[in-house]
Amino acid sequence: MTSELTHQGISFDDKPLGFNTLSIHLGNGVDAETGAIRRPITLANAYALPYDPSDINWSSSDVNLYTRNGHPNQRYLEAKLAKLENTEDAVVLASGVAALSGTFTTVLDRGDHAIFSDTTYIAAYRLLNQILPEKYGIETSIVDTSDPDNIAKAIRPNTRLVHVETPANPTLKVTDIEAAAHIAHDAGALLSVDNTFNSPYNVRPADLGADIVIESLTKYINGHGDALGGAIATSKEITDRIRFTYQVNYGGIISPFNAWLINRGSVTLPLRMRQHNASALAIAKHLEGLPQVRFVAYPGLESHPHHDVAARQLARPDAGFGGVLAFGLDTDHDGHNRFVSKLNVITSAVSLGHDESLIVFLGEDDERQYLYPEEFHRGFFRLAVGLEDTDDLIRDIDHALAEAGL
């Protein structure tokens, strides 16, 4: 079955296979040389040339030539991700930021205009707000994309891309992907969606009209906190351009080992996401009822202003709202830090999608602070809920609040 899935499609007896089955079998297969039922790591950086190599395109990504041009472990992972995202193709690069910059520098040219969410990952903010305008002459507009009317008002004759991050990092703001797609397409622009906080298990933006789906593979799809990678799932025409521009000529290739690690980790994505979703919702509800908590932002809460939009976009009946939430305490700067210092199970570290829960205190001087809702201005936490027992995480929070004197 594995080789059939890899090479021929995603159905069996004319019926589509489920997400769990696809996560296990796609991108895997029997090794022709050894008979191993797991794809091996191919660590070579160069491959044997034919008898007459004089007519080879040295920038080709279609054959095994030089690892910067592409390699087997990368392609196995790309085949899986394209199917999971329901797109024609996917290209895997060295990191999530490589996927962002690879997208922007490929589809945007000097004189073009791009619209982007007012809350995004810091690298996306710097690329679109500073680096692309200053170094490449690309015009950009920051808008609150949670209101589709703001996108429509920002459209210009030279708008070529609308980029949204949903839920947004770190405020958990949600954008209506389908509405954004209609506005972008009516203007002749592309819609790219950073889907990292959702993963394709919870939301598949391509099904809602997105042209380009970006994932930081470092996060949920890898799931083990031990590898960097980024993916761009889109049409073959766009991935061909990205491979030529960013992969071959900018050198943003993922290593074979990281591609292998992420492919291995992705096998348990649906199982992990169900636990992330359930624990995050339970913790968000618990926090919402604590007198020490000033606010909680999580799309799974009915109190979240974009809850209905987030629920409407879910890809399957058992999907959820991800494992990341934000909250602030009714205390000062030092009180937030005292709380973190008293945690025993939750780790103070950046990133998300790991097996362990991670928390980071974001103070009052973030360079994007002016774009955040008012309740975020006094400092807040981003909590990435892991796979520990939910009750243990809740007990850890309650214990830390008490020990910190809050």
N, C-alpha and C positions, 0 to 999 in steps of 0.2 A: 504493500500500500504506500509506503513512504516514497518510493521512487515515482509512483504514479502521481501522487500529490505534487511532488516537486516539479515534474515535467509536463503533466497533462492537464491539471486543473484542480478544482476544489469541490468536486461532486462525486458521489458514489451511488450507483444504481439510479442515476438521473435525479438524485435528491442532494441538495446542498449539505455540506458538512458543517457542524457547529464550530463556534469560536474556540472552544477548548481543544477539539480535535485538530483544528488548523494550527493552533499555537504549538502543538506538539510535533506535528509532522511536516509542516511547511519549512523549507530551508534545510531539511535534513535528508538523508539518503544513504544508500549503501556505497561505501568506498570501493571503487572498481579494482584497485590494486590489492587491498588486504581483505575485503569482505566485511570490514567493520561496519556496524549499523549506525555509527555516528560519523559525521563529517570530520576529518582530521584537521588540525591546524597546519596550514601551509605557510611556513615562515620564510620561504625563499624570497629574495628581492629581485631576482631575474629568472627568466625562463628560456629554454632552448629555442634557438632560431631555426627556421627552415633552411633547406639547402641554399636557396637564393633569397636573401633578405632585402635585396636592393629596392624592392617596390613596397616595402612595409611603410605604413603610416605610423610614424613614431609617436604620434599623439593619440593613437587609437586606444579605446577602452574596451573594445569588443573581444580581444584575445589576450591570453596570458603573455605579456611582453616584459613589463617592468612594474613592480608593485605600486609605484605612484600612479600608474595608469589604471589600476584596478587589479583585484586578485580574487581567488576563489572564495575565501571566507566572507569577503564583502558581498559578493554576488549571491551567496546562499542566503545571507541576511536580507538583502534587498528583495529577493524573490518572496520571502515570507512577509515582509512589511507591506509590499504593494498589495498583496492579497488581504492582509488584515485591515488595511486602510481603505480597501476597495478602490484603488487607483490603477492606472495603466502600468505605472512603473514607479520605482523608488531609487534614490541614490543615497548611500550612507557615507558620511564624512567623519572627520576626526572628533567633533564635539557638537553639542547643540548650537553653540555660537557659530561654528563653522557652517552649520546648516542655515542659520539666519543670514550670515554675511554672504554665503554662496548664493542664496536666493536673491538677495537685494542687488548684489553686483552683477548678477546675470540678467535679471529681467528689467533692471532700470539703467537708463543711459543718461548722460549729461543733458540737462534741460527737461527731463521728465519730472513728474510730481507724484509723490506718494503720501497717503493718509495713514496714520497709525494710531493705535489706542493710546489714551493718555496714561495708562498704567501698563507697563510691560517690564519684562526682565531687563536688568540694568544695561546689559550689552546691547540689546535691541534699541533701548532708549538712546544710548550714546551713538550707535551707528546711524540711526535715522534722524536724531536731533542735531548731531554735531558732525560726525565724520563724513557721511555722504554729502551733506550740503557744502561743507567747507572744502573738502578735498576733491569732490567729483562733480560739483555743480548740479546736484539733484535737489529739487525743492521738496520740502516736507511740511506736513501740517499735523499737529497733535490735536486730537478730538476725543471727546467722551463717546466712544463707540457703543456704549450700552444703550444710547438713544440713537436709533437709525437715522433720525432727522439730522443729527449732527454730521453724519457721514455725507448725506446728500448735500448739505449746505457747503461742505468743504470741497466738493468735486470741482475740478477745473478742466479746461479743454485738454491739458497735457497730463491729466491724472492717468497713471499706468498701473498703479498698485494700491490696494487697500489691505493693510496688514493689521490683524486683530489678534489679541491674546486673550483667551477665554477658557476658564476663569483667569483673571489677570493676577500677575505676581507683583506685589504680595497682598493686594486688597481684596481679591476674590470677586472682583467685578465681572459680570457676565455680559457677553454680546450675543445678540440674535444672529447666528451665522447665516441663516436663510435670508433674512432681510438684508444683511450686509452684502450677500452675494448678488441679490437682485439689483441693488444700487450700483455696485461695482460693474456688473455686466452691462447695465443700461448705459453706462458711461464708457464702455469699451475697455474697462480695466480688469485686472485680475484680482482675486481675493486670496490672500494667504492667511492661514490660521495656525497659530502656535497652539498645539493641542496637548502640550506636555502635562498640564495639570489633570487632564482627563484620561489620556491614553486612548487608543482605539477601542478598548473594551467598553468604556463608558460612552464615548461620543465618536462618531465617524464624520468629520466635517465634510468630506467629499460627498457623502450622501445628502448633505444639506446645501450643496452648491459650491463649496470651496474649490478653487482651482489647484491650490498648493496647500499641503498639510505638512507642518514642521513638528518634529518631535525631538526633544532631548532624550536620546536613548540612554543616557547616563542615569536617568531617573526611573520611572516605573517599568519600562520595557526591559531594562537590564535587571533592576530590582535588588541588586546585592551590594551596591556601593563600592564596586571594585573595577569599573571600566568607564571610559569616556567614549561617547559617540553621539552623532546626530543624524537625523533622517529627513529627507525631503521626498514626500510622496506626491506624485503629480503625473502629468502626461509624459509620454516618451519623448516628445519634441522638446519639452523643457528639461527633462533629465539629461538628454544628450548635450544640451547647451551647458548645463551646470557641470557635467563631467569634463567637458572640454575647457571651460573657463576656470572653474574653481578647483576641480580635482587635479587635472593634468597640469595646468599652467600656473595655478596658485599653490598647488601642492597640499591641499587640505585632506589628504587621504587618511582613512582610518587604518590602524595597524591590524594585521591578521589576528593577533592574539585578542585585541579588544573586540573585534567583530565576532570571534568565536565565543568569547565570554558573554557578549550580549545575546547572541543566538541561543546559547545555553540557558541564560536567565529568562529569556522570553517564553520558554516552555511553560513556566508556572504563572505567567501574567494573569490569566483569568482567575485563578485561585487566589493569588495575592490581592488583586483588585477588589474582590468581594470582601476580604478582611479589612483592607484599607477603608473601603467605603463604609462598612458597618461600624467600625471602631470610631472613625472620624465623626460620623453622625451622632453616635452615642456620647462622645466627649463634648461635641458642640452643644448638645442639649444639656448636658451636665453643667458646663460652664455658664450657659445662659441663665441657669437658676442660682448661681452663686452671687452673694451680695458684694464680694470683692472684685467681681468682674464688671468692667465698665462697658464693654461691648464685645460681641462675637460676630465674625463675618464668615459664613459658610453657606454655600448655595443650597445645601440640603435642608436648611432650616426654613420653615414657612415664613419666618420673620425677615429673611433675606429679601431685599427689594427686587431681585431678579430670579427668585425661586421658580416661578412659573415658566420662564424662558428656559432655565437650566433643565427643568423636568421634561419639557417638551422636546429637548434635543437629545435625550438619552437614546442610545443605540439599541438597547434590548431591555426586556422586562426586568431582568435581574441586575441591570446596571445601577450605578449610584453616582455620587457627586465628588468622588475623589477623596484623597487622604490629607489634603492641606486645608488648614483653617487659620484665621487670624483672630487674635483677641488682645484686649488691653485690660490692665488692672487699674483699680481706683487707688493709685499710689504714685509716688514720684519716680524719678529716674533710677535712684538707688534701690527703691523697693522692687522694681522689675528685675534688677540684677540679683538682689537677695533671693528672690523667688527661684530664679534659675539655679543659683548656687546650692539650693536645698533639694533639687531633684535627684533621685537615685536611679530611676529607670530611663527616663528621657535624657538624651544626650544633647549638650549645647554644641551645635555644629550646623554648618550650612548644608544645602542640598535637600533632596526629598526623594521619595520612592524607595528608600532603603528598607531592609528588614527591621532595623531599629528605628525608634521614634527620634526625631531631631527637632530641636527648637533653637530659634535665633531671635535675640532681642534687637529690634530695629528702633534706634533712638529718634531724637527729634531733629536731626540734622541731615537726613537722607536728601540727596540732591533732587530727588523726585517728589519731595514732601509737599511742595506747592500744588501738586496734582492730585493728592490723596484727599479723600473725604475728611471732614473736620475731626471726626473721632480718632483718626489715626495720628493727629498732630502732637499728641502727648507721649508718643512712644507706644510700641505694641510688639507682640510676638507673632512670628510665623511658626506654626506648629505643623510639622509633617508627621502624621501618625503612621507608625510602623505596624508590625505584625505581632506585637506582644499581646498577651491577654488584655482585653479591654478593661476589665476590672482593675488590673494592676496599674494601668496607665492613669485611670481615674483616681485610685488611691495615692499614686505618686503626686499628682497635682494637688490633691487635698492636703497631703502631708507637707508638701513644700509651702503651701500657703500658710499653714499653721506654724511651721518652723521659721518662716520669714517674718512672722508677726503681722500678717496682713488680714 
